[in-house]
Amino acid sequence: MSLIDPVEMAQRLIRCPSVTPEDAGAIDVLAEALTQIGFTCEKLVFSADGTADIANLYARRGSSGRHFSFAGHTDVVPAGERASWSVDPFAGAIAEGKLYGRGAVDMKGGIAAFVAAASRFFAEQTPNFAGSISLLITGDEEGVAINGTQKLLSWLEDRNERPDACLVGEPTNAETLGDMIKIGRRGSLSARLTVHGTAGHTAYPHLADNPVHRLVAMLSDLIAQPLDAATEHFQPSSLQISTIDVGNPATNVIPATASAGFNIRFNDRWTGASLDAWLREKLARHGGRWTLDIHVSGESFLTPPGALASLVADAAVAVTGKRPSYSTTGGTSDARFIQRLCPVAEFGLVGRTMHKADESVSLDELETLTRIYHDLLCQFFEVAA
């Protein structure tokens, strides 16, 4: 069996400009490499009304025994202005010991490291190896996340397939490889508050009803006090106002409506439903006409520190000499869906350059992550490294 080089694999993936929802050949590149090392690959395209078709991949080698899964995404955010990059963002260029390109860190590098680790693992095992390894890969993590991991998991459940554990290869480390394992994530609620009033002349406010004044008061009420305190594994919840929109170019006109958008990252003291109720109760105190549209993209979740997190930490220690901390910080990830199926943790590259111009990963770091993933597989299946 040929071994897969993580750098070459990452380069091939970066050269596919798979900006959500475009696949640009990334799933096929990955499937080709996995087929070469004995995986059975199934490309799955999911769709829904009003959304783009999304290419996903389920690859598995083995059909019995303990089942370890790796999850990730081949889609990337836009590269932005080309002038802000020192290299072509989709060329997979190497300079001064680093691999550059959109997705190098988030998270084509992590996928490449796992594929390389799996190739090394299977090259060492006897033909009688009885375990199973799979990859759950989506092209819809950076987008609306409708036709990706959620549907892939439902498809797996319909086939009565359930991994015993899953590692998501998101770039979890802050400064150096081995810093941090994510064992959960905060929930995320986005809201749009629209306040309705009566338009009029600013010189005759008694003939109008200014919605801006009420909107400002309502928002002030929402942020006047902290939502809560930290819990054992989570930071305090945070409400951040992201935009206030009136669309009124005239300074002598009271507008008819005013709106604001805000986001709440919430810990395990809340659910989306309890926050919805809290928001409406607070806002109702101000009276008047208003509407509140809410979207919860994920509830808070936690995989309590246990066997999986310990295995990942032990693998990191074995390779780097550094034991990672357990964390639930950061944004959302597809782990929020996977946690309903099996224990899940997240561990990947250093995320300092993700979503930035000149996103890059050092070649040494890619090799180190490959070794950590390899050691993790050996520990999970209790075979010699």
C-alpha positions in Angstrom: 0.0 0.0 0.0 1.3 3.4 -0.9 1.7 6.0 1.8 0.0 9.4 1.4 2.0 12.5 2.0 0.1 15.1 4.0 1.6 18.0 2.3 0.9 16.8 -1.2 -2.6 15.8 -0.2 -3.3 19.2 1.3 -1.9 20.9 -1.9 -4.2 18.9 -4.1 -7.2 19.9 -1.9 -6.2 23.6 -1.8 -6.0 23.6 -5.6 -9.7 23.0 -5.7 -11.3 26.4 -5.2 -14.2 24.9 -3.2 -15.8 28.1 -1.9 -19.1 27.2 -0.4 -21.3 25.8 -2.0 -18.9 24.9 -4.9 -17.1 21.6 -4.6 -14.7 22.3 -7.5 -13.5 18.7 -7.5 -12.4 18.5 -3.9 -14.6 15.5 -2.9 -13.3 13.6 -6.0 -9.7 14.3 -5.1 -10.3 13.0 -1.6 -12.2 10.0 -2.8 -9.5 9.0 -5.2 -6.8 9.1 -2.5 -8.9 7.2 0.0 -9.8 4.5 -2.6 -6.1 3.9 -3.2 -5.7 3.0 0.5 -8.6 0.6 0.7 -11.6 2.8 1.6 -15.0 2.4 0.0 -16.2 5.8 -1.0 -19.8 7.0 -1.5 -20.3 10.5 -2.9 -23.6 11.9 -1.7 -25.3 15.0 -3.1 -28.0 16.5 -0.9 -30.4 19.3 -1.8 -33.3 21.3 -0.4 -35.6 23.9 -1.9 -33.9 27.3 -2.0 -30.4 26.0 -1.3 -27.6 24.8 -3.4 -26.8 21.2 -4.0 -23.9 20.1 -1.8 -21.4 17.3 -2.5 -20.5 15.2 0.6 -18.4 12.0 1.1 -18.7 9.0 3.3 -15.7 6.8 3.1 -15.2 3.6 5.2 -12.7 0.9 5.5 -13.7 -2.2 7.5 -17.2 -3.4 8.3 -17.0 -4.7 11.9 -15.3 -4.1 15.2 -14.8 -0.7 16.9 -15.5 2.1 14.5 -13.6 5.4 14.6 -14.7 8.3 12.4 -13.1 11.5 11.4 -15.2 14.5 10.3 -14.3 17.5 8.3 -15.2 19.9 5.5 -13.7 20.6 2.1 -15.6 23.9 1.6 -13.8 27.1 2.4 -14.7 30.8 2.9 -13.9 33.2 0.0 -10.3 34.3 -0.4 -11.2 37.9 -0.5 -9.2 40.5 -2.5 -6.4 38.8 -4.4 -4.1 41.8 -3.8 -4.1 41.1 0.0 -2.4 37.7 -0.6 1.3 37.3 -1.3 0.5 34.1 -3.3 -2.3 32.7 -5.4 -4.8 31.5 -2.7 -5.6 28.4 -4.6 -2.2 27.4 -5.9 -1.0 25.4 -2.9 2.3 27.3 -2.9 5.1 26.4 -0.5 7.5 29.1 0.7 9.9 29.2 3.6 8.6 25.9 5.1 4.9 26.8 4.9 2.0 25.7 2.8 -0.2 28.6 1.7 -3.7 28.7 0.5 -7.4 29.1 1.4 -8.2 26.1 3.5 -4.6 25.2 4.5 -5.7 25.5 8.2 -9.5 25.4 8.0 -9.5 22.6 7.3 -8.0 20.9 4.3 -4.7 20.5 6.1 -6.5 18.6 8.9 -8.2 16.3 6.4 -4.9 15.7 4.7 -3.2 14.8 8.0 -5.9 12.3 8.8 -5.8 10.6 5.4 -2.0 10.4 5.7 -2.3 9.0 9.2 -4.8 6.4 8.1 -2.5 5.3 5.2 0.3 4.8 7.7 -1.9 3.0 10.1 -3.2 0.5 7.6 0.2 -0.1 6.1 1.3 -1.4 9.6 -1.7 -3.6 10.3 -2.1 -7.3 9.5 -4.8 -8.4 7.0 -6.7 -9.6 10.1 -7.3 -6.1 11.5 -10.9 -6.2 12.6 -11.8 -2.5 13.2 -13.4 0.2 11.0 -12.3 3.7 10.1 -14.5 6.2 8.3 -14.5 9.8 7.2 -17.6 12.1 7.2 -16.8 14.9 4.8 -19.1 17.8 3.9 -19.0 20.7 1.5 -21.4 22.8 3.6 -19.8 23.6 6.9 -18.9 27.2 6.1 -22.4 27.9 4.6 -25.9 27.3 5.8 -25.2 23.7 6.9 -28.5 22.4 5.6 -27.3 19.9 2.9 -24.2 18.7 4.7 -23.4 16.9 7.9 -27.0 16.8 9.2 -28.2 14.9 6.2 -25.1 12.8 6.1 -25.8 11.7 9.7 -29.4 10.9 8.9 -28.3 8.8 5.9 -25.9 6.9 8.2 -28.6 6.3 10.7 -30.9 4.9 8.0 -28.1 2.4 7.3 -27.8 1.5 11.0 -24.2 2.8 11.0 -23.0 4.6 14.1 -19.3 5.3 14.9 -18.1 4.6 18.4 -16.3 7.9 18.5 -15.6 10.8 16.2 -12.9 13.4 15.9 -13.6 16.7 14.1 -10.4 18.1 12.6 -11.2 21.8 13.1 -8.2 24.1 13.9 -8.7 24.1 17.6 -5.2 25.1 18.8 -4.5 28.7 19.6 -0.7 29.1 19.6 1.0 25.8 19.2 -0.1 22.3 18.3 -1.2 20.6 21.5 -2.8 23.6 23.1 -6.5 22.7 23.1 -9.1 20.1 22.6 -12.7 21.2 22.1 -15.1 19.0 24.1 -18.2 21.1 23.4 -19.4 24.4 22.0 -21.6 27.2 23.0 -25.0 27.5 21.3 -25.7 30.3 18.8 -28.9 32.3 18.5 -29.2 35.0 15.9 -32.0 37.5 16.0 -33.5 40.4 14.1 -35.5 42.9 16.1 -37.7 45.3 14.1 -39.5 48.1 15.8 -42.5 49.8 14.1 -43.5 53.4 14.6 -45.1 56.2 12.7 -43.1 58.4 10.3 -43.1 62.2 10.7 -41.2 65.5 10.7 -38.6 65.8 13.4 -40.0 69.3 14.2 -43.4 67.7 15.1 -42.5 64.6 17.1 -45.9 64.6 18.9 -47.4 63.7 15.5 -45.1 60.7 15.0 -43.9 57.7 16.9 -40.1 57.3 16.8 -39.1 53.6 16.5 -35.4 54.4 16.9 -35.9 55.7 20.4 -37.7 52.5 21.5 -35.2 50.3 19.6 -32.3 51.9 21.5 -34.0 51.5 24.8 -34.8 47.9 24.1 -31.3 47.1 23.1 -29.9 48.9 26.1 -32.2 46.8 28.3 -30.9 43.6 26.7 -27.2 44.4 27.4 -27.6 46.2 30.7 -26.7 43.1 32.8 -24.6 40.0 32.0 -26.7 37.1 30.8 -25.1 34.7 33.4 -21.9 33.6 35.0 -19.5 31.0 33.6 -20.3 27.3 34.3 -17.8 24.5 34.9 -16.9 24.0 31.2 -18.3 27.1 29.5 -17.6 30.9 29.4 -20.4 33.3 30.3 -23.0 33.7 27.7 -22.6 36.8 25.5 -25.1 39.0 23.6 -23.4 41.1 20.9 -25.3 43.7 18.8 -24.0 43.4 15.3 -26.0 45.9 13.3 -28.5 48.7 13.7 -30.4 49.6 10.5 -32.7 52.5 9.8 -32.1 53.3 6.2 -33.0 56.9 6.6 -30.9 59.4 4.7 -32.8 62.5 6.0 -32.0 64.0 9.3 -35.3 65.8 9.6 -37.5 62.7 9.1 -38.6 60.3 11.8 -38.6 56.9 10.2 -41.4 54.4 10.3 -39.3 51.4 11.2 -35.9 50.6 12.8 -34.2 47.3 13.2 -31.2 45.6 14.8 -29.4 42.3 14.5 -27.7 40.6 17.4 -26.2 37.2 18.2 -26.0 35.3 21.5 -23.4 32.7 22.2 -24.9 30.8 25.1 -23.6 28.3 27.6 -25.4 25.3 29.1 -27.5 27.5 31.4 -29.7 28.2 28.4 -31.4 26.6 25.5 -32.6 28.3 22.3 -36.2 28.1 23.6 -35.4 29.6 27.0 -33.5 32.5 25.4 -36.4 33.1 23.0 -38.8 33.3 25.9 -36.4 35.6 27.9 -35.9 38.0 25.0 -39.6 38.3 24.3 -40.4 38.9 28.0 -37.7 41.7 28.2 -38.8 43.3 25.0 -42.5 43.2 25.8 -41.9 45.6 28.8 -41.3 48.4 26.3 -44.7 48.1 24.6 -45.3 49.3 21.1 -45.3 47.3 17.9 -42.3 45.1 17.2 -41.3 41.8 15.7 -38.5 39.4 16.6 -37.2 36.8 14.2 -34.9 34.2 15.8 -32.7 31.5 14.3 -30.9 29.0 16.5 -28.1 27.4 14.5 -27.0 25.1 17.3 -27.6 24.4 21.0 -24.8 24.3 23.5 -23.4 20.8 24.0 -20.7 19.0 25.9 -19.0 15.7 25.6 -17.9 15.3 29.3 -14.2 14.8 29.7 -13.8 11.0 29.3 -12.3 8.3 27.2 -12.3 10.1 23.8 -10.8 13.4 25.1 -8.2 11.4 27.1 -7.2 9.5 24.0 -6.7 12.7 22.0 -4.8 14.3 24.8 -2.6 11.2 25.3 -1.8 11.2 21.6 -0.9 14.9 21.7 1.4 14.3 24.7 3.1 11.3 23.1 4.0 13.4 20.0 4.5 16.9 21.3 5.2 16.4 25.0 2.4 18.9 25.8 -1.0 18.0 27.3 -3.9 20.1 25.8 -6.5 21.8 27.8 -10.2 21.1 27.4 -12.3 24.0 26.0 -15.7 25.0 24.7 -14.6 28.4 23.3 -15.0 29.7 19.8 -17.8 29.5 17.2 -19.9 26.6 16.1 -18.8 23.5 14.2 -20.4 20.4 12.8 -19.6 18.7 16.1 -23.0 20.2 17.2 -24.7 17.7 14.9 -22.4 14.7 15.5 -22.7 14.8 19.2 -26.2 13.3 18.9 -24.8 10.2 17.3 -21.7 9.4 19.2 -19.0 10.9 21.5 -17.2 13.7 19.7 -14.1 15.9 20.2 -12.3 18.4 18.1 -8.6 18.7 17.5 -6.7 20.1 14.6 -4.1 22.7 13.4 -3.2 26.1 14.9 -5.9 28.5 13.8 -4.1 31.8 13.8 -4.4 32.3 10.0 -7.8 30.8 9.3 -10.1 32.9 7.2 -7.3 35.5 6.7 -5.2 36.4 3.7 -2.1 34.3 3.4 -3.7 31.4 5.4 -0.9 29.0 6.0 0.4 26.0 7.9 4.0 25.0 8.5 5.1 21.7 6.8 6.4 20.5 10.2 3.0 21.2 11.8 1.3 19.1 9.2 3.6 16.2 9.8 3.2 16.6 13.6 -0.6 16.5 13.3 -0.3 13.4 11.1 1.7 11.7 13.8 -0.8 12.7 16.5 -3.7 11.3 14.4 -1.7 8.1 13.8 -1.0 7.7 17.4 -4.7 8.3 18.2 -5.7 5.5 15.9 -3.2 3.1 17.4 -4.5 3.9 20.9 -8.2 3.6 19.9 -7.7 0.2 18.4 -5.1 -0.8 21.0 -2.4 -1.7 18.5 1.3 -1.0 18.7 2.3 2.4 17.3 
